[in-house]
């Protein structure tokens, strides 16, 4: 499931998501994945 979420975030980045926002989302995703 993590790969699907990464693909979604990458698509958002392609659509002009600011890099800082992208990084924050990515870090949150990794942190939440570590807890599971």
C-alpha positions in Angstrom: 0.0 0.0 0.0 2.9 2.3 0.7 3.9 2.3 -3.0 0.4 3.4 -4.1 0.6 6.3 -1.6 4.0 7.3 -2.9 2.7 7.3 -6.5 -0.3 9.5 -5.5 2.1 12.0 -3.8 4.4 12.0 -6.9 1.4 12.8 -9.1 0.5 15.7 -6.8 4.0 16.9 -7.1 3.8 16.7 -10.9 0.6 18.8 -10.6 2.5 21.7 -8.9 2.5 20.7 -5.3 5.2 22.8 -3.6 8.3 20.9 -2.8 8.1 21.8 0.9 4.6 20.5 1.2 5.6 17.4 -0.8 8.4 16.7 1.7 6.2 17.2 4.7 3.6 14.8 3.3 6.3 12.3 2.4 7.8 12.4 6.0 4.4 12.0 7.6 3.7 9.1 5.3 7.0 7.4 6.3 6.5 8.1 10.0 3.0 6.7 9.9 4.2 3.6 8.0 7.0 3.0 10.6 4.4 2.9 13.4 2.3 0.2 11.8 
